[in-house]
Amino acid sequence: MPRSIFSFSSISKQFVVTSFLLLEEEGKLSLDDDVRKYIPELPDYGHTIGLRHLIHHICGLKDKLTLWEISGRT
């Protein structure tokens, strides 16, 4: 039985970023691509949010746990 609980997203980020970099190396995407190219249902916030912004946590989007806390959920 595990004694530690890790957030899935905390563990998976490094694999997602590595995948982005491999795909960029193959010319299949650019880190400067608008994230809405891949997630079209994401609203337009008036500026481009690139994959690079997501990688470096500078996109301005709140994570779901923060949004839950702001809305009063635990």
N, C-alpha and C positions, 0 to 999 in steps of 0.2 A: 504494500500500500504506500503510495507516495506521501511524503511528509511536507512537500512544498506545492503550492498552487501557483502556476504561472499563467498570465494572460496569454491566450493564443496569439494575439496580435503582437505582443512583445517578442515572442519567439519567431514568428513568421516574417517579420519585417526584413531581416537580413537575407532571407531566401527570395523574397519578392524583389528587393533591390538588385540582388545578383542576377535574377531573371531579366529585369529591365536592362541591366548593363550588357548581358549576353545578347538580347534582342537588338539593342542599339548597335552593338558590334557587327551584327549580321545585317544591319540596315533595315530592320523590320519596324523600328520605332525610333523616335528621338526623345530624349529627356525633356526637350522643349515643346513637345506635343501638348496640346490642350487636353486635359484629362477628360473633357466632355467628348472627345473623339472616341474614347473607350467606354465611357459611362455617360451616354447621352441624356439620361434622366436627371443628371445633376443640374440644378438651376444655374442660370447665368447670373453671376454676381457682379457683372460690369467690368470684369478684368479677367485676363487669361490665367488659369491655374494650370501650370505645367506639371508634368510628372516629376520634374526636378524639385518643384515646390513641395510636393508630397514627401519626397525622399528626405528633404532637409527640414520638414515640419514647419515650413514658412508659408503655407498656403492660406492660412487664416481660417480654415474650417475647424470647428470644434469636434472633438472625438465624442462618441456616443455616451461614454460615462460622464463626461462633463455636462453634456446636454441633459442627461437624466438628473444630475445633481441640481442644475439650474432650474429644472422643472419641479423639483421637490421630491423626486423619486429616490429610493435608496437601492 
